[in-house]
């Protein structure tokens, strides 16, 4: 939920086009969540990687120890989150 919230918090603009991609794929052995959004200049600071993502990482470690993979990419003005939950 944190990643979806962040897409709308940091990836929308009233002034320029701001495409957002959110996908959830369910497989027999895993669930894959992906989100991608543009980051606007005024949002490019350390506040973005604050409490929400930190807490999400802690919850994943607690609820899915050894059964998840989280990759976050924050390059070239685009934020990407890729979360895999293994069965």
C-alpha angles and dihedrals in degrees: 000000000000092000094051091048091050092051089061095037097051106015105060130086135181090207108048138027110274114188117201126196123196123169138170120191122187119206132175093261104024149019118227122202122186132178131177132180141158117258116221121221096249089054097050101105140096093274089080093065093049137115100327097058092038090054091046090055090051092048091049091052090050099043101032107026108181090354103088140062122201123187122180121188122188108177139131094007094304127109117206128183121188118183125180121188113195124206 
